Amino acid sequence: MIEFKNVSKVYKNGKKAVDNINLIFNDGEFIVFIGTSGSGKTTSMRMINRMIEPTSGQILIDGEDIMEKDPVRLRRKIGYVIQQIGLMPHMTIYDNIVMVPKLLKWPEEKQREAAERLLAKVDLPKEFLSRYPAELSGGQQQRIGVIRALAADQDIILMDEPFGALDPITRDALQELVKELQKEMGKTFIFVTHDMDEALKLADRIVIMQEGRVVQFDTPDSILAEPANKFVEDFIGEDRLIQARSNMQTVDQVMIKNPISVTPGKSISEAIRLMRDKRVDSLFVTDDSGVLKGYVDIERIDRNRKRATSVGDIMVEKVYFVREGTLLRDTVQKILKRGFKNIAVVDDKNRLIGLVTRASLVDVVYDTIWGEEEEELANGSLFEATTPEKLNE
C-alpha cells in the first residue's frame, strides 16, 4: 500500500508544485495521475521513489516512511518506465533488461530465465536478446522498456507518459499489453498521462489534479457519472460524458454469444462450406477446448487455396480480443480506431464466448445521439412544442 499524508512540494523559487495531497493506493491497483501541464501529476509520482523529495508530509510504502530509507535501495525496489524509453544504445537487449537484477546480484541463470520469460510475455523472440536497441522498431523498444521495469519483480511500477510519442495503433497495443501484464502479475502500477482516453482505459482509479491539488480521486465510471466540478467536466470533455451515458454497459450485454468458429484441423473445403451455410466471410479458429487461436477469412483462403490443406496452415494467429466484462466504450474505440468489422470476446481462460460487431454498435450510437430526444417525444414535450397553440404564440 502507498499512502500520501499531507504531502507538499515547494521549490526554491516559491512555486508550490504539490499542495497538501492525501491519497491511498492499494496493492495491485492501476492508478493513473492526470491533469493539465504543471498540475503536479508527474511531481507526485516521482516523489514515490524519491527522484523528487517532498517538502513536507509523509509518503508511506507498506507503512514505512520512504524518507527513512536509502534512496538508491528504494529505487531498486521500484520499477520505472520513462517517457523516452531510456534503453542504453550500447548495451544488448538482454543487458538492458537485466540491469537491475545485476545490481541486485541475481545469479546469471536467474537473470537469463527472467529475461526470456518476460520477452515471451510481449511476443518477442529469444533471438532479440542479443540485438541492440537500434535494431528494433519503436514499438518493440517500448515493449523492452516495459519489461525491463518488471525484470527485478518489483511490487511497484512507475510509468511517466511512456506512450506519448507513439503512433495511435502502437500506443493502443501497448496500453493493452501493460494492462494485461499488470493484471497477470498483480503489481501496483502508477501511471502519468495527459490523455483522458488513456486514463479511462487503463485505470482502476484516476487522480485528477489541478494546480497541485487533487480535485477528484475515483474510479473511471464514478468520474464519468459524477464529475466533481466544472474543471473535471471540461477536462473529460462533453463528448466523453455524452458517450458515457450509453457506454457504461459491458461487452457481455451486446455481444453475439457462441460465435461461429472452426478448429485448426478442419479442411479448407469444410471452412468454406461453413462460411457459405452461415453467410459469413470469416471464422474464428479455436482448439478443441474453445481457446481462441486465430482467425481465417475468405481472402486468405482464396490466396492460399492451392497450397493449403487445413485451416491451421493459413490461419492468422494474431487476433485481437477483449475479455468478458470489458466496458463497451473501450471496445468501441478499438473497433473504430482500427477499422475492425468485429472483435472476439474471451473469458479468463481465453476461451471464445462472444463476438461484438460493428452492427451491434448501431443501437449504442443511436441511443447516445437520439435517446434523449425520443424520451422527450414519448413524454409529449416535443409534441407540445409543435401544437398550433404553441405556433400561434
N, C-alpha and C positions, 0 to 999 in steps of 0.2 A: 504494500500500500504506500502511496505517495501522498503526503499532506503538506499544503502550504498554510502556514499560520501567520496572518497579518504581515505578509511579505511585501516589502517595497524595495525599489531600486532607484536611487537618486545619483546622477552623475555629478562630476566635479563642477560642471557649469550650471548646476542647479536644476537641470532637466529631470523631471520625475518620470522615468520610463514605465515603472510599475508602481501602482498606488494601493497598498494595503489589501492584497488579494488573499482570499481564503478558499481553498479547494481541497477536495479529497478524491483521489483516483484509486479504484480498487484493483486488485491483482487481475491480470488478464483482460483489462479493458483496452479498447482502442479509443484514445482521447485525441480530439483534434482542436488545436488552437486556431482561431480565425479572427480577422479584423482588418481594418484599413492599415495602410502603411503608417508606422510609428505608433501603433496601438499597444505595443508591449508584448505581443504574442511570442515573438522569437526570443526576446529577453527572458520571458517567463520560462520557456522551455530550456534555455541554456543555463539557467540557474540550477536546474536539477542535477547537472554533472559538474557544476562549479566552473564552467567556462566563463560565466559571469557570476559574481558573488553578490548575494543580497545585501542591501544596506541595513535593513532591519527585518525582524521577523525570523521565522524558522521554516526550513524545509526538512521534513522527516521522511525517511525511507524505512519502512517496517519499524517505525517508532524511534529510529536513531537519527539524530541531528547530523546532516551532511557536513556541517562546518566543523564537526569534531573528527572527521575522517581525513586521511591523507588524500589530497585531490587526485593524485596520479592513480592510486589504487582504486579510488572511487570510479574514475573514468574507465578503468579496465573492466569494471563490472557492469558498465552501461554501454550498449551498442549505440553507434551514431552514424547516420547517413546524411551527408551534407548536400548542398544544392548542386554542386558541380561534380558529383560522383566521388572525386578525390582519389581515384586509383593512381598508384605510383607507376609512371610510364616505364621506368627502367626495371621493374620487377615483373616476374611472370604472374599469371592469374592465380596460380597456386600460392605463391608468396604473398600476393595481395590478400587472399582470403584468410591465410593463417597468421597474419601479422600479430593479432592479439593473443591467440593460443601460444605462439612462440614466446611472447613476452611473459606469459603465464607459465612457461617452461613445460608445456604439454609434451609427452613423448611423441616422436616423429610419426609413429604408427597411428596414434590417436588424431594427430593433425591431418594426416592423409585421409583417414576414414571420414572425418568431419567435412573436409573439402569435397570429397567425391559424393558424399550423401547430399550435401546442400546443392551441389551442381546439378544433381539429378532432379532435385525438387523444382528447379527453374528450367527444366527441359533443355539443358545444355550438355553436350557430350564430354566425357572424361578427357578427351584429347585437348580440350580448351585449357586445361591446367598448365600446359607447357607453353601456351601462347602468351603474347604481350597485349596490353590494353589496346594499342593502336591497330591490332589485327581484328578487333571486334567492332561490331556496329554500336551505335549509341545506346540502343535498347539493350543489347547484350551487356555492355559495360554497366548499365544501370542495374541490371539483374545481379551482376557480380558485387556491386556496391551494397545491394540489399543483403545478400547472403554473407558478405564479409561482416556486417553488423551482427549477424546471428551466429557466426562461427564459434565464438567462445561460450555459447549457451548462456548469455546474459539474460536476466529476467526482464530488464527494461531496455527498450529500443527507442532512441530519439531520431526523428526524421525531420529535417529542416527544408521544406519545399523541394523535395527530391525530384519531382517530375515536371517542374515548371518550364524547362526548356525543350521538352519533348513534343513530338507531333501528337495530335489527338488520339490516333489509333494505338500508338505505342504506349502513350500515357494511360489509356483505358485498360490495356492489357496488364500493365504493371500495377495499376490500382487493384485489379482483381487478384493478381499474384500476391501482393502484400497482404490483402485481407485474408486470403486463403492460408498463407503461412502463419499469420497472427492467430487465426482460429485453431489451426492444427497444432501449433507449438505452445499455445496458451501464454504467450508473452504479453507484457504491458507495452503498448505502443503509444508514444506521444508524438503527434504529427502536427507540423505547422503548415498552413496553406493560406492563400488569399482567395481560393476558388471555392465558392459555396457548393457547387455541384460535387466537387471532390469531397468536401466535408460531409455532405449529406450521404454520400455513397459509402464512405469508409467508417464513419464514427459510430461508436456506441453512445458516446456523449460528446457534445461540442461546447467549447468555451469561446464565447463571443466577447471580444474585448474592444474597448473604445477609450482612447486617451489614458491608457494604463490601468483601467478598471475593468472588472468583469461585469458585463451588463446582462448576460444570461448564460447559464450553465445547465444544460438539459439534453435529453435525447433528441435526435433529429425530428421525430414525429411530434414531440411536445413543442419544439420550437416552431415548427411549421403550423401547428394547430393554434398556438398561443404565443406569438412574438411578444417579448417583454415590453417593448416600447417602439416608437416611431423609427429610431435608428435601426433596430433589428429588422423591422418591416422593410425599410428601404434597402438594407444590406441583403436580405433574402431576395427581394425583387418581387414585383407584383405577379409576374408570370409564374414563378415557382409557387407562390401562395395559392394562385388560382388552380394550378395543376394539382397541388396537394389535396384539394377538396375531393378529387376522384382517385388520386393515385396512392392513397393510404392503404388500399387493398393490396393483397399479395398475389403472386402469380397463380397460387392454388385456386383462386376464385375465378380466374378467366381461362385457365389452361384447358386444352383438349386432353382428356385422360386417355391412357393406353394408346399412344400414337402408333402408327404402322411402323414396324421395324422388321429387320431381316438379320439372320446370323451370317458370319463371315463365310461359312462353308457352303452356303446356297449358291447354286449356279447362276450365271448371268441371265439365262432364259427364265429361271424362276423369279428373279428380281424384276425383270421386265413384265412378266405376267402379273405379278403382284401390283406393280405400278399401274398397269392398264386396268386391272379389276377395281382398284381403289381410287382411280382417277387422280393420281399424284405424280409429280415429276422427280421426287427424291425420297429416299428412305434412310432412316437412322439404322445403324448397324450395332447390334448388341450381342454379347456372348449368351450362352445357354441360361445363365442366371439373371439376365436382363441388364447387365452392366454396360453402359454406353461405351462403345469402342470407336465410333466414327460415323461417317455417312457416305452415301453414294447417290449421285444424281444422273439423270438421263444423258446429260452432256458428257459426263465421264465414261459412262457405259458406251456411248456412241463412238468416242475417240479410241476406246480400248477393246472393243468387242472381238476383234480378230485375234488378239493375243491373250486375253484373259479367259479363265475358265470359271473362277469363283468370285464372289463379291469381295472376299478378303484380299484378292490380288490387286484390286483397283480402288478400294475404299480410301477416303481421306480420313486419316487418323486424328488430325487436329480438328476438333469440333467444339464450338462454343456452347456453353450451357449456363443455366442458373440453378441454384438449389431451391427446393421447396421452401416456402416461407419468405423468399426474397420479395422485397417491396416492388410493386409493379412499376413505380417510377424509374427504378434502376434498370429494369428490363426494357422499358420503353426507350430509354436513352441508348441502350445497347443496340436495339433493333434499328432505330432511326439513324444513329451515327454511322453504323457500319453497313447499312443497307441490306440487312438480313431479311429474308422472306419469313423466317420463323426461327425459333430458338428452343432448344430442348430444356426440359426441367428434370432434374435428377434428385434422388434422395441422398441421405448422408452416406450411403454406400455406393454412390454413383450409378444407381440403377435408374433406368429411364422410366419416368412415371407420367410425363405430360409434355405438352407442346403449346407454346404461345406463338400465334401467327400475327402477321400484320393486320389481317382482317379482324382478329379478336380485339384489336385496339380501337376499332372504329367506335364502338359503344362508349369506351372510356373518353375518347376525344369529343364525341358528340355530347356526352353529359357535361364535360368541362366547359364547352363553349355555349351550349344551349340549355343546359339543365335548369338554370335559374329562370330563364325566360319561360320555359314550359311550366314551371311551378307557378309562376305568376299568372300564366294563362289559365291554368287549372283552378286557381283561386279567384279568377274573374277580374283581376286588377288590370290586365291588358285589354280585356274586352270592354271594361267600363271606360277606359280612356278613349275608346273609339265609338261610343254611342253618339247618336245625333245630338243629345242634350249637351254632351261634352264638346262636340264640334261647334255647336252654336255659341257656347261660352267663349 
